[in-house]
Amino acid sequence: MSELISLNVHCPVCGESFMDDTHLVDNCPSILLKLITEKDEGPFRLSSVWNSYNYLSDIEIPKGSIVKMACTHCNSELIGKSRCDNCNAPMIAYDLDLGGRVDICSRVGCKNHFVKLVDFSFALKNLFNESDLYGTPYYERMTLNDHGFEADNEDAEEVEIMKTGSFLHAFCPHCNKTLIKDGTLKFKVDRGEETGFLELSPYLNVFTSRSTLFLKEGESIGNIKCIHCDKSLADKEQKCEECGSDVARVHLSARTKHIDFYICSKKGCRWHGLSKEDLKEIKLEDSLEW
């Protein structure tokens, strides 16, 4: 599964959903569980994006320690039927709404996890039917008046509308190489002593993401770079219009030219936009520019 897929899961004992729409991780509803350590217990919110290891918790968890997790509804401990192939710790298991089970290692820092599907073809069909992204037109031509509303008069300005779900053909503004890799929009992230990779959904207004680094919600991601030439994509002249954070600039292939596309570098912020010059000809559907 190379796409940025968000999984819905529930308790294997009482059947109640674990999904928490009020607290997002990786811009998706989180998986709310009760975390149990030797010294403490409390709410623990995992990312629902497959292959993401981000989480939200106020409990300090030493790396290498083994934890327990339980359902917040029936308080049943989530116990897997096997042990981790990498570190021999017990596995934690919960059920997929699509049919099947997710197993994750209970040792903090171990990234071993796997999915077992009851009916693989049925599950894949439901995944792609729910996303409903494929076949969405990239542009729609409209005429807008000075207030941004659709109009029929001769003085109205003709613009292109980038539809929600449009595939973003993104390129590095320095080396012009594509930033699309394995079905995702991929960047290198430099956080001082830590380096890793950040993957974003390549579809407009679809905000799933994952990273090889732990990225805390509400904090700056760090220096976002091209995966090919290693040059920074930070734009010194532009700031996020929603939260004021630094932004990364990439090029999008639009009609017969490349346009500047800005992405906020703050984890969890959904702002993205175009340059003022490109906004005269192109609008983003459901964006903050409206």
C-alpha positions as CSV (number, residue, x, y, z in Angstrom):
1,M,0.0,0.0,0.0
2,S,2.0,3.0,-1.3
3,E,-0.8,5.5,-1.2
4,L,-1.5,7.7,1.8
5,I,-4.4,5.6,3.0
6,S,-6.3,6.5,6.2
7,L,-7.7,3.4,8.0
8,N,-10.8,3.3,10.2
9,V,-10.6,0.8,13.1
10,H,-12.7,-0.4,16.0
11,C,-12.5,-2.5,19.1
12,P,-12.4,-6.3,18.5
13,V,-14.3,-6.9,21.8
14,C,-17.2,-4.3,22.0
15,G,-17.2,-3.2,18.3
16,E,-17.1,0.5,19.2
17,S,-15.1,2.8,16.8
18,F,-11.7,4.1,17.9
19,M,-11.8,7.1,15.5
20,D,-11.5,10.5,17.0
21,D,-12.6,13.4,14.7
22,T,-11.9,16.1,17.3
23,H,-8.1,15.5,17.4
24,L,-6.3,15.1,14.1
25,V,-3.0,13.4,13.6
26,D,-1.4,13.8,10.1
27,N,-4.5,15.8,9.2
28,C,-6.8,12.8,9.7
29,P,-9.0,11.5,12.5
30,S,-6.8,9.9,15.1
31,I,-7.1,6.4,16.7
32,L,-8.0,7.0,20.3
33,L,-6.8,4.3,22.8
34,K,-6.0,4.1,26.5
35,L,-2.3,3.9,27.0
36,I,-1.1,1.9,30.1
37,T,2.5,2.1,31.2
38,E,4.2,1.0,34.5
39,K,3.8,4.4,36.0
40,D,0.8,6.0,34.3
41,E,-2.2,5.6,32.0
42,G,-4.3,8.0,29.8
43,P,-5.5,8.8,26.3
44,F,-3.2,8.0,23.4
45,R,-4.0,9.1,19.8
46,L,-2.3,7.2,17.0
47,S,-2.1,8.3,13.4
48,S,-4.7,6.5,11.2
49,V,-2.5,7.0,8.1
50,W,-0.9,3.7,7.1
51,N,2.9,3.7,7.7
52,S,2.8,6.8,9.8
53,Y,4.2,6.6,13.4
54,N,3.0,10.0,14.7
55,Y,0.9,10.2,17.8
56,L,-0.5,12.6,20.4
57,S,0.0,11.9,24.1
58,D,0.8,13.8,27.4
59,I,2.4,10.7,28.9
60,E,6.1,10.3,28.8
61,I,7.0,7.0,27.2
62,P,10.7,5.9,27.4
63,K,12.0,4.5,24.1
64,G,12.4,0.8,24.3
65,S,9.7,0.3,27.0
66,I,6.7,-2.0,26.4
67,V,3.3,-0.6,26.8
68,K,-0.3,-1.9,26.9
69,M,-3.3,-0.4,25.2
70,A,-7.0,-0.8,25.9
71,C,-10.3,0.3,24.5
72,T,-11.6,3.6,25.9
73,H,-15.2,2.2,25.7
74,C,-15.1,-1.2,27.3
75,N,-11.7,-1.0,28.9
76,S,-10.6,-4.4,27.3
77,E,-6.9,-4.8,26.7
78,L,-6.0,-5.1,23.0
79,I,-3.9,-8.2,22.9
80,G,-2.5,-9.7,19.7
81,K,-2.1,-13.4,19.0
82,S,1.6,-13.2,18.2
83,R,4.9,-11.6,19.2
84,C,6.9,-9.1,17.2
85,D,9.3,-10.7,14.6
86,N,11.8,-7.9,15.2
87,C,12.0,-7.5,19.0
88,N,9.8,-10.3,20.4
89,A,7.5,-7.9,22.3
90,P,3.8,-8.7,22.4
91,M,1.7,-7.4,19.6
92,I,-1.3,-5.1,20.0
93,A,-4.3,-5.8,17.8
94,Y,-7.5,-4.0,16.7
95,D,-10.0,-4.6,13.9
96,L,-10.4,-2.8,10.6
97,D,-13.8,-1.5,9.5
98,L,-12.9,-2.9,6.0
99,G,-12.6,-6.4,7.4
100,G,-9.4,-7.7,8.9
101,R,-7.0,-6.7,11.7
102,V,-4.1,-4.3,12.3
103,D,-1.2,-5.6,14.5
104,I,1.4,-3.1,16.0
105,C,4.4,-3.8,18.2
106,S,4.0,-2.8,21.9
107,R,7.6,-1.7,22.2
108,V,8.1,2.0,21.9
109,G,10.4,2.8,18.9
110,C,9.8,-0.5,17.1
111,K,8.1,0.1,13.8
112,N,6.9,-3.4,13.1
113,H,3.2,-3.5,12.1
114,F,1.1,-5.4,9.6
115,V,-2.5,-5.7,8.3
116,K,-4.4,-8.9,7.7
117,L,-7.4,-8.5,5.4
118,V,-10.3,-10.9,5.4
119,D,-11.1,-10.3,1.7
120,F,-8.2,-8.4,0.0
121,S,-10.1,-7.5,-3.2
122,F,-13.2,-6.3,-1.3
123,A,-11.1,-4.2,1.0
124,L,-9.2,-2.5,-1.9
125,K,-12.4,-1.8,-3.7
126,N,-13.8,-0.1,-0.6
127,L,-10.6,1.9,-0.1
128,F,-10.7,3.4,-3.6
129,N,-14.5,3.9,-3.6
130,E,-14.3,5.9,-0.4
131,S,-11.5,8.1,-1.7
132,D,-13.4,8.9,-4.9
133,L,-10.4,10.8,-6.3
134,Y,-9.7,9.1,-9.6
135,G,-11.1,10.5,-12.8
136,T,-11.7,14.0,-11.2
137,P,-11.2,16.7,-13.8
138,Y,-8.1,18.9,-13.2
139,Y,-9.6,22.1,-14.4
140,E,-13.0,23.7,-15.0
141,R,-13.3,26.9,-16.9
142,M,-15.6,29.6,-15.3
143,T,-16.3,33.3,-15.6
144,L,-16.1,35.3,-12.4
145,N,-17.0,38.9,-11.6
146,D,-15.0,41.3,-9.5
147,H,-16.4,39.7,-6.3
148,G,-15.4,36.2,-7.2
149,F,-18.9,34.9,-8.1
150,E,-19.8,33.2,-11.3
151,A,-21.2,35.6,-13.9
152,D,-22.4,35.6,-17.5
153,N,-21.8,39.2,-18.4
154,E,-19.1,40.2,-21.0
155,D,-17.0,42.0,-18.4
156,A,-16.5,38.9,-16.2
157,E,-13.0,37.5,-16.0
158,E,-12.4,34.0,-17.3
159,V,-10.4,31.8,-14.9
160,E,-9.5,28.2,-14.4
161,I,-10.8,26.3,-11.4
162,M,-8.6,23.6,-10.0
163,K,-11.0,21.1,-8.6
164,T,-10.8,19.3,-5.2
165,G,-9.2,15.9,-5.9
166,S,-7.1,17.2,-8.8
167,F,-3.7,15.4,-9.1
168,L,-0.9,17.9,-8.4
169,H,1.9,17.3,-10.9
170,A,4.6,18.9,-8.7
171,F,8.2,19.7,-9.6
172,C,11.2,21.1,-7.8
173,P,11.6,24.8,-8.7
174,H,15.4,24.4,-8.7
175,C,16.2,21.2,-10.7
176,N,12.7,20.8,-12.3
177,K,12.6,17.1,-11.4
178,T,9.3,15.6,-10.4
179,L,8.5,15.4,-6.7
180,I,6.0,12.6,-7.2
181,K,7.3,9.2,-6.1
182,D,5.4,6.0,-5.5
183,G,2.1,7.8,-5.7
184,T,2.9,10.5,-3.1
185,L,4.4,14.0,-3.0
186,K,7.7,13.3,-1.4
187,F,10.2,15.7,0.3
188,K,13.4,15.5,2.3
189,V,13.1,17.0,5.8
190,D,16.0,18.5,7.7
191,R,15.5,19.0,11.5
192,G,19.1,19.8,12.6
193,E,20.5,16.5,13.7
194,E,17.6,14.6,12.3
195,T,16.8,14.0,8.6
196,G,14.0,12.0,7.0
197,F,11.3,12.1,4.5
198,L,7.8,13.6,4.4
199,E,5.1,12.3,2.1
200,L,1.9,14.3,1.3
201,S,-1.1,13.4,-0.7
202,P,-0.7,14.6,-4.3
203,Y,-4.4,15.4,-4.6
204,L,-5.7,19.0,-4.0
205,N,-7.5,19.5,-0.7
206,V,-6.7,15.9,0.5
207,F,-4.5,16.4,3.6
208,T,-3.2,12.9,4.5
209,S,0.5,12.8,5.3
210,R,3.2,10.6,6.8
211,S,6.9,11.0,7.7
212,T,9.8,8.8,8.7
213,L,10.4,11.3,11.6
214,F,8.2,12.0,14.5
215,L,6.5,15.3,13.8
216,K,4.6,16.9,16.6
217,E,1.2,18.5,15.8
218,G,1.3,22.3,15.7
219,E,5.1,22.6,15.4
220,S,7.3,23.5,12.4
221,I,8.2,20.5,10.2
222,G,11.7,21.9,9.6
223,N,13.6,22.7,6.4
224,I,11.7,21.0,3.5
225,K,14.1,20.0,0.7
226,C,14.0,18.5,-2.8
227,I,14.6,14.7,-2.8
228,H,16.8,15.1,-5.9
229,C,19.0,18.2,-5.6
230,D,18.8,18.6,-1.8
231,K,18.0,22.3,-2.1
232,S,15.7,24.0,0.3
233,L,12.2,24.7,-0.9
234,A,11.6,27.4,1.7
235,D,10.3,30.7,0.3
236,K,11.6,33.7,2.3
237,E,9.1,36.2,0.8
238,Q,5.9,34.2,1.4
239,K,4.3,33.2,4.8
240,C,1.3,31.0,5.6
241,E,-1.8,33.2,5.4
242,E,-3.5,31.1,8.1
243,C,-0.9,30.8,10.9
244,G,2.1,32.9,9.7
245,S,4.5,30.0,9.5
246,D,7.2,29.5,6.9
247,V,6.1,27.9,3.6
248,A,7.6,25.6,1.0
249,R,7.3,26.5,-2.7
250,V,7.0,23.9,-5.5
251,H,6.0,24.2,-9.1
252,L,2.8,22.7,-10.5
253,S,2.3,21.8,-14.1
254,A,-0.8,23.8,-15.1
255,R,-2.0,24.0,-18.7
256,T,1.2,25.0,-20.6
257,K,3.3,26.5,-17.8
258,H,4.5,25.9,-14.3
259,I,2.9,27.9,-11.5
260,D,4.1,28.5,-7.9
261,F,2.3,26.5,-5.2
262,Y,2.9,27.2,-1.5
263,I,2.6,24.6,1.3
264,C,2.6,25.6,5.0
265,S,5.5,24.1,7.0
266,K,3.5,23.9,10.3
267,K,2.4,20.3,11.2
268,G,-1.4,20.2,11.0
269,C,-2.0,23.5,9.2
270,R,-4.0,23.0,6.0
271,W,-3.2,26.3,4.3
272,H,-1.9,26.2,0.7
273,G,-2.1,28.8,-2.0
274,L,-0.9,30.3,-5.3
275,S,1.0,33.4,-6.1
276,K,-0.9,36.7,-6.6
277,E,0.0,36.7,-10.3
278,D,-1.4,33.1,-10.8
279,L,-4.6,33.9,-8.9
280,K,-5.6,36.2,-11.7
281,E,-5.9,33.2,-14.0
282,I,-6.4,30.2,-11.6
283,K,-8.5,29.6,-8.5
284,L,-8.3,26.6,-6.1
285,E,-11.6,25.1,-5.3
286,D,-12.5,25.4,-1.6
287,S,-9.3,27.2,-0.8
288,L,-8.7,30.2,1.5
289,E,-8.3,32.4,-1.5
290,W,-12.1,32.5,-2.1
